[in-house]
Amino acid sequence: MERILVVGVTGAGKSTLARALSRRLDLPYHEMDAVYFTGPHWAVNEKLTEDVSRVTAEPRWIVDSLGYPEVRDLLWDRADTVIWLDYAKRVIMPRILRRSLRRTVTREVLFGGNRETWADWLSKEHPAWWAWSQHAARRREIDHRIHDPRFAPLSTLRFSHPDDTAAWVASL
């Protein structure tokens, strides 16, 4: 486990797990949303492929993302381990709602200096709406990838409940 992707649906806890593993395994952690969103109004990084290529060329890293479409194959090709947080909607939806509510109320500064706002809650791009609508499709995409012969060399750990994930982390 030197080059790890932590994957799952929005709200599964990818960033939280990746940060914890980074500390425990002494791996450089790269938050994909921080690499992707680089400016106000959720501006997208024009050098995304170049930046992700540079990160993944390193011998050791951990990234918290299935990968944006532009860099998805690059991430999966260069990883040696995939940790899949395969949690049900009943697990992730309360998490994403609490997180978004906290971010909106506290006006927490996010990637590229952006913030979640009350108006954002009406958008289909809002994390809560996104998590709900993309849950099944995202799970299918990850399942397809872990069974794809191109990625057969990857070591894959799949957790279906946060308690299982926590027990595994504690065992490291």
Secondary structure, 3 states (H helix, E strand, C coil): CCEEEEEECCCCCHHHHHHHHHHHHCCCEECHHHHHEEEHHHEECCCHHHHHHHHHHCCCEEECCCCCCCCHHHHHHHCCEEEEECCCHHHHHHHHHHHHHHHHHHCCCCHHHCCCCCHHHHCCCCHHHHHHHHHHHHHHHHHHHHHCHHHCCCEEEEECCHHHHHHHHHHC
